[in-house]
């Protein structure tokens, strides 16, 4: 209890109410906890991959130790390529959007091959062009598709940083 001295007159008792302050702090704490959960669930884990992460890569015609699987998402298609081979598969975008089922089938075939049976790494890049933008959701869908196909370690790079960039980027 607080007292106010009135300078010679009778003193007055004043009670401070802290209940509204406690209510405000509990509301702010709840808001902070909800906001922290949303920011953690709405993020995409990024692992650098490709040329930017590992330095110089093999040039076409060179013999390399391991082939790498590269996926390039463009506004009108999804391209899948292997770094050591001149094999590029282009899956065009349909009226309904990207054909993620076909992308998953192609990636699953690569995963079952002798080249990628023991690896879980894949590189993904997106390239927007004027009139053919790539939405962020397409990058998330490509990552989910690669994980479903058995590639648990998804790495992201720019289109020119892909291991198979010479076959994909034109």
Secondary structure, DSSP 8 states (H G I E B T S, - for coil): -EEE--SSS--EEE----HHHHHHHHHHHHHHHHHHHHHHHT-----B-SHHHH-----TT---SS--EEEEEESSEEEEEESSS--EEEEE-BTTB--HHHHHHHHHHHHHSTTTTT--EEEEEEE-BTTB---HHHHHHHHHHHHHTT--EEEE--GGGSTTHHHH--
